[in-house]
Amino acid sequence: MIPYAASISKGFLQGFMALTLDDVKRVAHLARIEISDAVAASVLHDLVSIFKLIEQMQAIDVSGIEPMSHAQDVVLRLRQDAVTESDQHMLFQSVAPQVEAGLYLVPKVIE
């Protein structure tokens, strides 16, 4: 995890106040989502579970663990940086409605 993001989320969870059903309903209202009491209660339960999981994960000491970019130690094969296709811009521009100095001219959209 990015140290900056970890410090933000850690600070958020330390000052975390318990979510209420009213909080879930308010967020749903702000997002213009119609939500019933049963669904709001389910969402509240899910959010509290997610925050508890995040809190558990942040309690783990990972100071001696090196970040990894992939779950398996794989190395991508690299190819030569060589041109494989010929330059055909003149052919492509020959059928364009308007071209000037090698550029496609298009109608002005924003003034």
C-alpha positions in Angstrom: 0.0 0.0 0.0 1.2 3.5 -0.7 2.4 5.0 2.7 0.4 8.2 2.1 -2.8 6.4 1.5 -2.2 4.1 4.4 -1.7 7.1 6.7 -5.0 8.7 5.5 -7.0 5.5 5.9 -5.4 4.7 9.3 -6.2 8.2 10.5 -9.8 7.8 9.2 -10.3 4.5 11.0 -8.8 5.7 14.3 -11.3 8.6 14.4 -14.0 6.3 13.0 -17.4 6.8 14.6 -19.9 4.1 14.3 -22.0 4.4 11.2 -25.8 4.6 11.7 -28.7 3.7 9.6 -29.3 7.5 9.1 -25.8 7.9 7.7 -26.5 5.2 5.1 -29.8 6.8 4.2 -28.3 10.2 3.9 -25.6 9.1 1.6 -28.2 7.3 -0.5 -30.2 10.5 -0.6 -27.2 12.5 -1.7 -26.5 10.0 -4.4 -30.1 10.1 -5.5 -30.5 6.4 -4.8 -33.9 5.2 -3.5 -33.2 2.7 -0.6 -35.6 0.8 1.6 -35.0 0.3 5.3 -34.1 -3.4 4.8 -31.5 -2.6 2.1 -30.1 0.2 4.2 -29.7 -2.1 7.1 -27.9 -4.6 4.9 -25.6 -1.9 3.4 -24.8 -0.7 7.0 -23.9 -4.2 8.0 -21.6 -4.6 5.0 -19.9 -1.3 5.5 -19.2 -2.0 9.2 -17.8 -5.4 8.2 -15.5 -3.7 5.6 -14.3 -1.2 8.1 -13.5 -3.9 10.6 -11.6 -5.8 8.0 -9.6 -2.7 7.1 -8.8 -2.1 10.7 -7.6 -5.7 11.1 -5.4 -5.5 8.1 -3.8 -2.2 9.2 -3.0 -3.8 12.6 -0.5 -6.1 10.9 3.1 -5.1 11.0 4.4 -5.1 7.4 7.5 -3.0 7.9 9.9 -5.8 6.9 7.9 -6.9 3.9 8.9 -5.7 0.4 6.0 -4.7 -1.9 5.5 -6.9 -4.9 4.1 -6.1 -8.3 2.7 -9.5 -9.0 1.6 -12.5 -6.9 4.0 -14.8 -8.8 7.6 -13.9 -9.7 7.1 -13.5 -13.4 9.2 -11.6 -15.9 7.7 -10.3 -19.1 9.5 -11.1 -22.3 10.7 -7.9 -24.0 10.8 -7.4 -27.8 13.1 -5.2 -29.8 11.9 -1.6 -30.2 11.8 -1.7 -34.0 9.5 -0.3 -36.6 7.3 -3.1 -38.0 5.0 -1.1 -40.3 5.7 1.4 -43.0 4.7 5.0 -42.9 1.3 5.3 -44.7 0.1 8.7 -43.5 0.0 10.1 -47.1 -2.3 7.2 -48.1 -4.6 7.7 -45.1 -4.7 11.5 -45.6 -5.5 11.1 -49.3 -9.0 10.2 -48.5 -9.5 12.8 -45.7 -11.9 15.7 -46.5 -9.4 18.3 -45.4 -5.7 18.1 -44.7 -3.1 20.9 -44.1 0.6 20.5 -43.3 0.1 16.8 -42.6 -2.7 17.4 -40.1 -6.4 16.5 -40.4 -8.6 19.6 -40.3 -11.9 19.2 -38.4 -14.8 21.5 -37.6 -14.4 23.7 -34.6 -16.5 22.3 -31.8 -15.6 24.5 -28.8 -15.4 28.3 -29.1 
